[in-house]
Every structure is written in structure tokens, then in C-alpha cells.
Amino acid sequence: MPSRDRVGMAQMIVAFLGTAAWVSGVLVLVVMAVLPFLENLADGSRR
């Protein structure tokens, strides 16, 4: 049945997009948390 295959493909695409969105959200949070720490390190090494 082609309609069932289409639903399976749609579910795979939705799952992939959901995972990609979740991963990118986590990456943004990690970068935002690490940036001030890196800036402090840069300031400390300059002095």
C-alpha cells in the first residue's frame, strides 16, 4: 500500500526534524552557557 509507505516516510521526516530541532536547541544553550566562560578565559590570558 503506497499510502502506508507515505505515512511512514512522513513520520520519519517529522522524527528527524524534531531530533534536529532538539539537538540545535541544546547546542544553542551549550554555546550560550560556554561563551561567558570563554570570554573570561580570554580576558584572563590578556592580562
PDB file of N, CA, C and O in Angstrom:
ATOM      1  N   MET A   1       0.840  -1.211   0.000  1.00  0.00           N
ATOM      2  CA  MET A   1       0.000   0.000   0.000  1.00  0.00           C
ATOM      3  C   MET A   1       0.879   1.266   0.000  1.00  0.00           C
ATOM      4  O   MET A   1       1.621   1.500   0.954  1.00  0.00           O
ATOM      5  N   PRO A   2       0.798   2.068  -1.049  1.00  0.00           N
ATOM      6  CA  PRO A   2       1.645   3.275  -1.130  1.00  0.00           C
ATOM      7  C   PRO A   2       1.289   4.303  -0.069  1.00  0.00           C
ATOM      8  O   PRO A   2       2.164   5.032   0.400  1.00  0.00           O
ATOM      9  N   SER A   3       0.009   4.377   0.322  1.00  0.00           N
ATOM     10  CA  SER A   3      -0.382   5.394   1.307  1.00  0.00           C
ATOM     11  C   SER A   3       0.291   5.107   2.648  1.00  0.00           C
ATOM     12  O   SER A   3       0.697   6.034   3.349  1.00  0.00           O
ATOM     13  N   ARG A   4       0.411   3.818   3.011  1.00  0.00           N
ATOM     14  CA  ARG A   4       1.055   3.477   4.283  1.00  0.00           C
ATOM     15  C   ARG A   4       2.541   3.847   4.233  1.00  0.00           C
ATOM     16  O   ARG A   4       3.094   4.349   5.212  1.00  0.00           O
ATOM     17  N   ASP A   5       3.187   3.594   3.078  1.00  0.00           N
ATOM     18  CA  ASP A   5       4.596   3.968   2.930  1.00  0.00           C
ATOM     19  C   ASP A   5       4.762   5.476   3.090  1.00  0.00           C
ATOM     20  O   ASP A   5       5.712   5.950   3.713  1.00  0.00           O
ATOM     21  N   ARG A   6       3.810   6.222   2.510  1.00  0.00           N
ATOM     22  CA  ARG A   6       3.900   7.682   2.587  1.00  0.00           C
ATOM     23  C   ARG A   6       3.796   8.134   4.039  1.00  0.00           C
ATOM     24  O   ARG A   6       4.528   9.028   4.465  1.00  0.00           O
ATOM     25  N   VAL A   7       2.892   7.521   4.799  1.00  0.00           N
ATOM     26  CA  VAL A   7       2.742   7.891   6.214  1.00  0.00           C
ATOM     27  C   VAL A   7       4.028   7.564   6.970  1.00  0.00           C
ATOM     28  O   VAL A   7       4.475   8.345   7.810  1.00  0.00           O
ATOM     29  N   GLY A   8       4.621   6.410   6.670  1.00  0.00           N
ATOM     30  CA  GLY A   8       5.877   6.041   7.334  1.00  0.00           C
ATOM     31  C   GLY A   8       6.978   7.031   7.016  1.00  0.00           C
ATOM     32  O   GLY A   8       7.749   7.418   7.894  1.00  0.00           O
ATOM     33  N   MET A   9       7.051   7.441   5.752  1.00  0.00           N
ATOM     34  CA  MET A   9       8.076   8.426   5.371  1.00  0.00           C
ATOM     35  C   MET A   9       7.827   9.752   6.077  1.00  0.00           C
ATOM     36  O   MET A   9       8.765  10.393   6.551  1.00  0.00           O
ATOM     37  N   ALA A  10       6.558  10.164   6.148  1.00  0.00           N
ATOM     38  CA  ALA A  10       6.228  11.426   6.819  1.00  0.00           C
ATOM     39  C   ALA A  10       6.626  11.346   8.289  1.00  0.00           C
ATOM     40  O   ALA A  10       7.163  12.304   8.844  1.00  0.00           O
ATOM     41  N   GLN A  11       6.360  10.196   8.920  1.00  0.00           N
ATOM     42  CA  GLN A  11       6.725  10.050  10.336  1.00  0.00           C
ATOM     43  C   GLN A  11       8.239  10.112  10.503  1.00  0.00           C
ATOM     44  O   GLN A  11       8.737  10.716  11.452  1.00  0.00           O
ATOM     45  N   MET A  12       8.983   9.478   9.566  1.00  0.00           N
ATOM     46  CA  MET A  12      10.446   9.517   9.651  1.00  0.00           C
ATOM     47  C   MET A  12      10.952  10.949   9.513  1.00  0.00           C
ATOM     48  O   MET A  12      11.849  11.372  10.242  1.00  0.00           O
ATOM     49  N   ILE A  13      10.366  11.696   8.568  1.00  0.00           N
ATOM     50  CA  ILE A  13      10.793  13.088   8.349  1.00  0.00           C
ATOM     51  C   ILE A  13      10.487  13.932   9.584  1.00  0.00           C
ATOM     52  O   ILE A  13      11.317  14.731  10.018  1.00  0.00           O
ATOM     53  N   VAL A  14       9.291  13.751  10.148  1.00  0.00           N
ATOM     54  CA  VAL A  14       8.915  14.521  11.338  1.00  0.00           C
ATOM     55  C   VAL A  14       9.846  14.179  12.499  1.00  0.00           C
ATOM     56  O   VAL A  14      10.284  15.063  13.235  1.00  0.00           O
ATOM     57  N   ALA A  15      10.147  12.883  12.658  1.00  0.00           N
ATOM     58  CA  ALA A  15      11.036  12.472  13.748  1.00  0.00           C
ATOM     59  C   ALA A  15      12.426  13.071  13.541  1.00  0.00           C
ATOM     60  O   ALA A  15      13.051  13.538  14.494  1.00  0.00           O
ATOM     61  N   PHE A  16      12.912  13.057  12.289  1.00  0.00           N
ATOM     62  CA  PHE A  16      14.238  13.611  12.001  1.00  0.00           C
ATOM     63  C   PHE A  16      14.267  15.109  12.280  1.00  0.00           C
ATOM     64  O   PHE A  16      15.202  15.615  12.901  1.00  0.00           O
ATOM     65  N   LEU A  17      13.228  15.823  11.814  1.00  0.00           N
ATOM     66  CA  LEU A  17      13.181  17.276  12.035  1.00  0.00           C
ATOM     67  C   LEU A  17      13.084  17.583  13.527  1.00  0.00           C
ATOM     68  O   LEU A  17      13.730  18.509  14.018  1.00  0.00           O
ATOM     69  N   GLY A  18      12.277  16.803  14.245  1.00  0.00           N
ATOM     70  CA  GLY A  18      12.152  17.020  15.688  1.00  0.00           C
ATOM     71  C   GLY A  18      13.481  16.814  16.387  1.00  0.00           C
ATOM     72  O   GLY A  18      13.862  17.598  17.256  1.00  0.00           O
ATOM     73  N   THR A  19      14.195  15.744  16.002  1.00  0.00           N
ATOM     74  CA  THR A  19      15.501  15.478  16.616  1.00  0.00           C
ATOM     75  C   THR A  19      16.483  16.593  16.271  1.00  0.00           C
ATOM     76  O   THR A  19      17.226  17.056  17.137  1.00  0.00           O
ATOM     77  N   ALA A  20      16.490  17.027  15.009  1.00  0.00           N
ATOM     78  CA  ALA A  20      17.405  18.092  14.589  1.00  0.00           C
ATOM     79  C   ALA A  20      17.109  19.378  15.354  1.00  0.00           C
ATOM     80  O   ALA A  20      18.032  20.070  15.783  1.00  0.00           O
ATOM     81  N   ALA A  21      15.826  19.702  15.526  1.00  0.00           N
ATOM     82  CA  ALA A  21      15.459  20.917  16.258  1.00  0.00           C
ATOM     83  C   ALA A  21      15.892  20.806  17.712  1.00  0.00           C
ATOM     84  O   ALA A  21      16.384  21.776  18.289  1.00  0.00           O
ATOM     85  N   TRP A  22      15.709  19.617  18.316  1.00  0.00           N
ATOM     86  CA  TRP A  22      16.095  19.420  19.719  1.00  0.00           C
ATOM     87  C   TRP A  22      17.605  19.558  19.876  1.00  0.00           C
ATOM     88  O   TRP A  22      18.086  20.224  20.793  1.00  0.00           O
ATOM     89  N   VAL A  23      18.354  18.917  18.964  1.00  0.00           N
ATOM     90  CA  VAL A  23      19.822  18.973  19.044  1.00  0.00           C
ATOM     91  C   VAL A  23      20.306  20.410  18.867  1.00  0.00           C
ATOM     92  O   VAL A  23      21.177  20.864  19.610  1.00  0.00           O
ATOM     93  N   SER A  24      19.750  21.132  17.890  1.00  0.00           N
ATOM     94  CA  SER A  24      20.195  22.516  17.659  1.00  0.00           C
ATOM     95  C   SER A  24      19.843  23.387  18.860  1.00  0.00           C
ATOM     96  O   SER A  24      20.611  24.281  19.216  1.00  0.00           O
ATOM     97  N   GLY A  25      18.692  23.142  19.493  1.00  0.00           N
ATOM     98  CA  GLY A  25      18.327  23.901  20.692  1.00  0.00           C
ATOM     99  C   GLY A  25      19.304  23.651  21.821  1.00  0.00           C
ATOM    100  O   GLY A  25      19.706  24.582  22.520  1.00  0.00           O
ATOM    101  N   VAL A  26      19.693  22.382  22.006  1.00  0.00           N
ATOM    102  CA  VAL A  26      20.662  22.059  23.059  1.00  0.00           C
ATOM    103  C   VAL A  26      22.003  22.714  22.743  1.00  0.00           C
ATOM    104  O   VAL A  26      22.656  23.254  23.636  1.00  0.00           O
ATOM    105  N   LEU A  27      22.419  22.669  21.472  1.00  0.00           N
ATOM    106  CA  LEU A  27      23.699  23.276  21.083  1.00  0.00           C
ATOM    107  C   LEU A  27      23.690  24.770  21.381  1.00  0.00           C
ATOM    108  O   LEU A  27      24.677  25.306  21.885  1.00  0.00           O
ATOM    109  N   VAL A  28      22.583  25.448  21.075  1.00  0.00           N
ATOM    110  CA  VAL A  28      22.490  26.892  21.341  1.00  0.00           C
ATOM    111  C   VAL A  28      22.627  27.148  22.836  1.00  0.00           C
ATOM    112  O   VAL A  28      23.332  28.071  23.245  1.00  0.00           O
ATOM    113  N   LEU A  29      21.957  26.336  23.659  1.00  0.00           N
ATOM    114  CA  LEU A  29      22.043  26.525  25.115  1.00  0.00           C
ATOM    115  C   LEU A  29      23.480  26.311  25.590  1.00  0.00           C
ATOM    116  O   LEU A  29      23.982  27.070  26.418  1.00  0.00           O
ATOM    117  N   VAL A  30      24.141  25.274  25.063  1.00  0.00           N
ATOM    118  CA  VAL A  30      25.524  24.985  25.481  1.00  0.00           C
ATOM    119  C   VAL A  30      26.435  26.142  25.086  1.00  0.00           C
ATOM    120  O   VAL A  30      27.264  26.583  25.882  1.00  0.00           O
ATOM    121  N   VAL A  31      26.281  26.637  23.847  1.00  0.00           N
ATOM    122  CA  VAL A  31      27.136  27.743  23.384  1.00  0.00           C
ATOM    123  C   VAL A  31      26.905  28.977  24.250  1.00  0.00           C
ATOM    124  O   VAL A  31      27.861  29.643  24.648  1.00  0.00           O
ATOM    125  N   MET A  32      25.645  29.284  24.545  1.00  0.00           N
ATOM    126  CA  MET A  32      25.345  30.462  25.367  1.00  0.00           C
ATOM    127  C   MET A  32      25.916  30.302  26.772  1.00  0.00           C
ATOM    128  O   MET A  32      26.342  31.284  27.381  1.00  0.00           O
ATOM    129  N   ALA A  33      25.929  29.074  27.295  1.00  0.00           N
ATOM    130  CA  ALA A  33      26.457  28.841  28.638  1.00  0.00           C
ATOM    131  C   ALA A  33      27.981  28.931  28.637  1.00  0.00           C
ATOM    132  O   ALA A  33      28.577  29.367  29.622  1.00  0.00           O
ATOM    133  N   VAL A  34      28.616  28.518  27.532  1.00  0.00           N
ATOM    134  CA  VAL A  34      30.087  28.445  27.491  1.00  0.00           C
ATOM    135  C   VAL A  34      30.713  29.782  27.096  1.00  0.00           C
ATOM    136  O   VAL A  34      31.835  30.075  27.507  1.00  0.00           O
ATOM    137  N   LEU A  35      30.008  30.600  26.303  1.00  0.00           N
ATOM    138  CA  LEU A  35      30.596  31.844  25.791  1.00  0.00           C
ATOM    139  C   LEU A  35      31.133  32.752  26.901  1.00  0.00           C
ATOM    140  O   LEU A  35      32.282  33.181  26.802  1.00  0.00           O
ATOM    141  N   PRO A  36      30.367  33.070  27.956  1.00  0.00           N
ATOM    142  CA  PRO A  36      30.913  33.941  29.011  1.00  0.00           C
ATOM    143  C   PRO A  36      32.171  33.346  29.641  1.00  0.00           C
ATOM    144  O   PRO A  36      33.108  34.074  29.969  1.00  0.00           O
ATOM    145  N   PHE A  37      32.191  32.019  29.810  1.00  0.00           N
ATOM    146  CA  PHE A  37      33.365  31.350  30.380  1.00  0.00           C
ATOM    147  C   PHE A  37      34.577  31.548  29.475  1.00  0.00           C
ATOM    148  O   PHE A  37      35.675  31.837  29.950  1.00  0.00           O
ATOM    149  N   LEU A  38      34.369  31.390  28.153  1.00  0.00           N
ATOM    150  CA  LEU A  38      35.466  31.582  27.204  1.00  0.00           C
ATOM    151  C   LEU A  38      35.921  33.040  27.204  1.00  0.00           C
ATOM    152  O   LEU A  38      37.118  33.311  27.112  1.00  0.00           O
ATOM    153  N   GLU A  39      34.983  33.977  27.306  1.00  0.00           N
ATOM    154  CA  GLU A  39      35.362  35.396  27.333  1.00  0.00           C
ATOM    155  C   GLU A  39      36.184  35.700  28.582  1.00  0.00           C
ATOM    156  O   GLU A  39      37.147  36.464  28.518  1.00  0.00           O
ATOM    157  N   ASN A  40      35.811  35.106  29.722  1.00  0.00           N
ATOM    158  CA  ASN A  40      36.587  35.301  30.950  1.00  0.00           C
ATOM    159  C   ASN A  40      37.994  34.742  30.774  1.00  0.00           C
ATOM    160  O   ASN A  40      38.962  35.360  31.216  1.00  0.00           O
ATOM    161  N   LEU A  41      38.119  33.583  30.136  1.00  0.00           N
ATOM    162  CA  LEU A  41      39.440  32.995  29.895  1.00  0.00           C
ATOM    163  C   LEU A  41      40.266  33.927  29.013  1.00  0.00           C
ATOM    164  O   LEU A  41      41.448  34.141  29.282  1.00  0.00           O
ATOM    165  N   ALA A  42      39.657  34.488  27.957  1.00  0.00           N
ATOM    166  CA  ALA A  42      40.374  35.383  27.050  1.00  0.00           C
ATOM    167  C   ALA A  42      40.830  36.630  27.810  1.00  0.00           C
ATOM    168  O   ALA A  42      41.962  37.081  27.636  1.00  0.00           O
ATOM    169  N   ASP A  43      39.952  37.191  28.656  1.00  0.00           N
ATOM    170  CA  ASP A  43      40.330  38.376  29.438  1.00  0.00           C
ATOM    171  C   ASP A  43      41.480  38.039  30.377  1.00  0.00           C
ATOM    172  O   ASP A  43      42.412  38.828  30.531  1.00  0.00           O
ATOM    173  N   GLY A  44      41.416  36.868  31.005  1.00  0.00           N
ATOM    174  CA  GLY A  44      42.462  36.481  31.948  1.00  0.00           C
ATOM    175  C   GLY A  44      43.798  36.282  31.255  1.00  0.00           C
ATOM    176  O   GLY A  44      44.837  36.626  31.818  1.00  0.00           O
ATOM    177  N   SER A  45      43.795  35.732  30.040  1.00  0.00           N
ATOM    178  CA  SER A  45      45.061  35.467  29.353  1.00  0.00           C
ATOM    179  C   SER A  45      45.661  36.757  28.799  1.00  0.00           C
ATOM    180  O   SER A  45      46.871  36.823  28.580  1.00  0.00           O
ATOM    181  N   ARG A  46      44.843  37.781  28.567  1.00  0.00           N
ATOM    182  CA  ARG A  46      45.362  39.041  28.025  1.00  0.00           C
ATOM    183  C   ARG A  46      46.169  39.794  29.080  1.00  0.00           C
ATOM    184  O   ARG A  46      47.167  40.439  28.759  1.00  0.00           O
ATOM    185  N   ARG A  47      45.738  39.711  30.332  1.00  0.00           N
ATOM    186  CA  ARG A  47      46.405  40.498  31.377  1.00  0.00           C
ATOM    187  C   ARG A  47      47.755  39.909  31.754  1.00  0.00           C
ATOM    188  O   ARG A  47      48.445  40.451  32.617  1.00  0.00           O
TER     189      ARG A  47
END
